[in-house]
Amino acid sequence: MSVSTIDIAVKKTTESRIAQMDPANIQFGKVYSDHMLVAYYEDGEWKQPEIVPFANLSLSPATTFIHYGQAIFEGIKAYKDANGNPLVFRPRDNWKRMNRSAERMALPAVPEELFVEGIRKLVDIDRAWVPTSEDTSLYIRPFLFAIDEFIGVRPAEKFMFMIITSPAGPYYSKPVSIYVQDEYVRAFPGGIGFTKAAGNYGMSMYPTMKIKEMGYDQILWTDGFEHKYVQEIGTMNVFFVLGDKVVTPDLKEGTILAGVTRDSVITLLREKGTTVEERPIAIDELAEAYRNGQLKEAFGTGTAASIAPIRALTYHEETMELPAMETWDVANWLKKELADIRYGRKADTHGWVLHV
Ligand SMILES: *Cc1c(COP(=O)(O)O)cnc(C)c1O
């Protein structure tokens, strides 16, 4: 089945809620677009997907994912180009990642055409919900979860795949202050760190709440054996500019989420001729580079913020203050380059953009 031939049934709403979107004041995640995609998996196969009016679900209290957490998600954005046409950034890469998460969580693989054509068709139907002003987008949230009505512990047999979308306003990337975590652990080799599993977020709420009380914005997670090697920040991958090189933790151990933004950043920098090293990074190496004046920039990458500059990193008693971000070359260049591709202002030489 090719991407364009999948049969998605459409039931359109008769009462659009588009008036609820105030383009001048979009609050992320507060308002959802008119339609959603729903597909059931039963008896070992996917049933016909449907796009229907956005509505509440009705589920048995015994629904398995509520109890045992077999649930994963994705996050993607659609942007409007100068002609008002929506562009979706790298949805196939999110599809591949969703299926890596699905395998580890014993969830069924989602067919490419269901995922990609589902997004295309949903964004097409709700294209009025893709905001037009600079820095705005439509956030797309595909998710997959187990719905057996059974509280016995076993891998489920019935599943639901859904896609909802929500307009996202400009993301003011006020530089963040980071606390290097060496008490709580996000991910171990052999665990689920590389998946976008709901539980990875659930477990992070308490440690994040604690460091916010201390005045920090986000956690930089470290490895669980020695608390020595950095992993990622909150819900973003992390990059450091050390001298004229860019470094980021590698993905070999399976403890880090393979960000689509991370991959885009590495690709763009290497094409520009910048050396990017994917390797273990010890917190001591960062502290030493800081003392030698070699820690030039530090930033997070992810679909929500794109590039999130880091203002300071606190490790034990030491706070490493980064130079003012106006002076940064790498992060500011990346931010602009990514935006130009996403909003269709620059030729898409990588085949990253899906035209709706
Ligand atoms: C989603 C996510 C990222 C960023 O991935 P993108 O594909 O760039 O949005 C990074 N880390 C974690 C833990 C995530 O869940």
The ligand as an SDF file (V2000), in Angstrom:
LIG
                    3D

 15 15  0  0  0  0  0  0  0  0999 V2000
   11.2910   13.9980   22.2800 C   0  0  0  0  0  0  0  0  0  0  0  0
   12.5600   13.9910   23.0610 C   0  0  0  0  0  0  0  0  0  0  0  0
   13.7350   14.6240   22.5950 C   0  0  0  0  0  0  0  0  0  0  0  0
   13.7880   15.4580   21.3480 C   0  0  0  0  0  0  0  0  0  0  0  0
   13.4930   14.7480   20.1850 O   0  0  0  0  0  0  0  0  0  0  0  0
   13.0680   15.5280   18.8530 P   0  0  0  0  0  0  0  0  0  0  0  0
   12.8030   14.4310   17.8940 O   0  0  0  0  0  0  0  0  0  0  0  0
   14.2310   16.3700   18.4680 O   0  0  0  0  0  0  0  0  0  0  0  0
   11.8750   16.3400   19.1990 O   0  0  0  0  0  0  0  0  0  0  0  0
   14.8830   14.5040   23.3680 C   0  0  0  0  0  0  0  0  0  0  0  0
   14.8720   13.8240   24.5220 N   0  0  0  0  0  0  0  0  0  0  0  0
   13.7700   13.2160   25.0020 C   0  0  0  0  0  0  0  0  0  0  0  0
   13.8400   12.4880   26.2850 C   0  0  0  0  0  0  0  0  0  0  0  0
   12.5910   13.2810   24.2870 C   0  0  0  0  0  0  0  0  0  0  0  0
   11.5040   12.6760   24.7720 O   0  0  0  0  0  0  0  0  0  0  0  0
  1  2  1  0
  2  3  1  0
  2 14  2  0
  3  4  1  0
  3 10  2  0
  4  5  1  0
  5  6  1  0
  6  7  2  0
  6  8  1  0
  6  9  1  0
 10 11  1  0
 11 12  2  0
 12 13  1  0
 12 14  1  0
 14 15  1  0
M  END
$$$$
